[in-house]
Amino acid sequence: MKYDRAFFDAGLERHNTRCEKWDDRGVLSEEGIALWVADMDFRCAQPIVDAIMERAQHPCYGYNIDDGTDEEALIGYWQRRHQLNIRKGQTKMLPCVVTGLKSCVRAFTNEGDKVAIFTPIYGPFYASIQENKRIPELVGLIPGEDGRYQMNLSGMEKALQNGAKLIMLCNPHNPISRAWEKEELEGLLALAERYDVPLVSDEIHADFVYAPRKFVPILSIPGAQKRAIMLCAASKTFNVAGLQQATCVSFNPDYLKKIGEKISAAGVTSGNTFALYATKAAYEQGDAWLDGLMEYLDENRKALAELVEKYLPKAKLTPVEATYLAWLDLRAYGKTCQEMTEAFMKNGVALTTGVFFGEDADGFMRINFGCPRGMLEEGIRRMANALKED
């Protein structure tokens, strides 16, 4: 199959598939355009579809066994795509990356402890801390005049001096579209070492980094063997989040043991029948689809910048270095996130509100451009119409 522009332009119909992004009528009408939930509106790679269909033909879906081939597929993928050498026994399968975040909070901290995170950040980071009766220690990222954010290492050090027992990182960072650089990660890891705390890195968006930037895995940084845990999944990359499979990777066996104990105590299991077959197929046979996808998304992010300049001239778009999610500063329009959300709903377009990523982000919105170009263009036009002054 040819994964070219025509393939991705075609999109697909997702209504009435129990799809959160398109079927939640509290957010979006049936005629609306969904630019919110972070999954993509493209067909999966054909080898994934084939693997699921082939397994489904066997009319029994009982308990599964881990035969080692799933770990081998992940190891091969990360070596091939990111030049990261993972060995057998350095991974632990999870249902999803958020399960990993919560398990790490429970494994490395106690109730009442502080956990440091850079903000604005993906909402479940806050929930992972607060739902486990820990305290978020918020470290604000530093926006430049062009909207590009910098890692706040001095702020992180203050958080550690204030007693934070764990650092949780998003790499690449959602929602600000940053691909963290080697020097930044080295500085962060040095702080983890200096203050004797683990560093957990959510790398679910690892495959979405645009030239000339490059993705830098936390486990590739010197010192990571002792201090770091990587959380990853095929879910974002290959659009299979609904199948629920992710992986925790650490070169520190004590870390893996602690995480494993918390997972076991909670009765968390992973590796459902279809996720196993789909993820293995993605890691072993998904390269051609992913290469075509990245070309398409690169064109979409450039088109988005032009659309924002044309239809939303007061807005400031953060430079998109990574992910298929864009961070848009709409404060110049003088509306709160709640007011914008209501206006967007009336005009048939849904985005993710900025305050989902932090209370200080009122007036911002996150746009998902992982969709056919025509859908993106129409969504931006609807946004512009919603924001027209009375």
Disulfide bonds with the S-S distance in Angstrom:
none
